Amino acid sequence: MVIDFQSHLFPEEYLNEMARIQGNVILEAPDPYSGMSYFYDKQLKCRINTATLQGREPERRVEHMDRLGVDIQVLSVPPPGADRFDGDGAVSLARKANDALARICKKYPRRFVGLFTLPTASTRDSLDELERSVTELGLRGFGCYSNLNGRPLDSDELFPIYERLAKLGIPVYIHPTAPLATQATGLDIMPVLIYGWAFDSTVAMTRLVYGRVMERFPEIDFVVADVGGVLAFFAQRATNIYTGRTEEIRRKYGLKDNPLDSFKKFHVDTADHPSSTLKCVLDFFGPDRLVLGTNYPYGPEEGCLFIKNSLRSIEELPLKKEEKAKVLGGNAARVLKVGAA
C-alpha cells in the first residue's frame, strides 16, 4: 500500500468564503510577472504562501494516483488555515474546508483520507468543530500548522484540544506556515518558504517536547511535514550539545525523557526531497517514523512531477523490503488506522 501523507487541496468554497469575509489573509490577483497567485497576510504585511488551484477535480486526482501507483492520498488544506482568522469567519472557513474534504473522502472512501482544520482562535469552537469533523464527517486527523497565528503549539489554551485528540486517538499533522521570522526575513516570500518554514517546523517540534505535550499525550501521533524541519541535519551537533546536559534540561522543564529521545518519536514525511537528504533523515528518525509525502498538487505536470520525485527518492534509499513498505504506506496506515498497517 502506498499512502501520500502530504497531499493538498484549496477547495473552491473555502477560497470563496475567504474572499467573502475579507479577514486577516486574502488571496491576491495573479502576479503579473510569474502568473502565480499568493496569499497576503495583512498583519505581517507580506505574502505567506503560494496558492495552487490544481487538484480540485477528484477524478483527475484518482487518474494521477492510478498512473503513478499511489493508493491513498491524505488531503489537507495548506496554509493559510482557519487558524489565521477570528470569530464567525474562522468557524465558517473551517466548516467549508472540512465539508469539502469530507465529500471527496465519502465519494472515494478507499482513495482519500481527510485532515480537518480548526478555528483555533477559539478553543470552544475548535472542540465543537473537532467533534463534528470526526463523528459526522469521518475525517481522520487534525491538519495543524507549525504555529497557530503566531501562537506556539505548547500554548495552554491548546491543551483541551490535545486532550480531546488523545481521547479519540486522532493524529496531528504539522505543516509549516508563515513563521515568526517572516518579517525579519523581509525581502521576499521565497527565502521564507525555503528557510523560514523549515526553521518554524523545528521550533514547533521543540515546543511540543519542552512544553511536555509529547509526554502528556503519548496517545497522539505527531507527523511533521517536509522531513521535520532541520533537526536531522544538525543531529550530531544536537547530540554534542545535549550530551552532559540532559539532567539539567529535564529538571528545568520537568521532562521525564531525554529531549533527543523525544524528538525521535515524531513521524516525518519525505515531501519531495532527494534521497541524499532522506538518508540523513532516515539515520535520525529510523524507518518506522518516515511516511511518504509529495506536496501534490503543487509543481509541474499538475503535481505529478513531485510524486515521481518522491517515489524515486524512497526507491534509492538503502532500505530492506519490509522497511520500504513501512515508509511507502505501512507507517501511515498505522497512524491513520486505515487498511492493513
Beta strands, then each sheet from edge to edge (+ up, - down):
strand 1: 3-8
strand 2: 25-27
strand 3: 37-41
strand 4: 46-51
strand 5: 72-76
strand 6: 112-116
strand 7: 141-145
strand 8: 172-175
strand 9: 222-224
strand 10: 267-269
strand 11: 290-291
sheet 1: 1+ 5+ 6+ 7+ 8+ 9+ 10+ 11+
sheet 2: 2+ 3- 4+
end
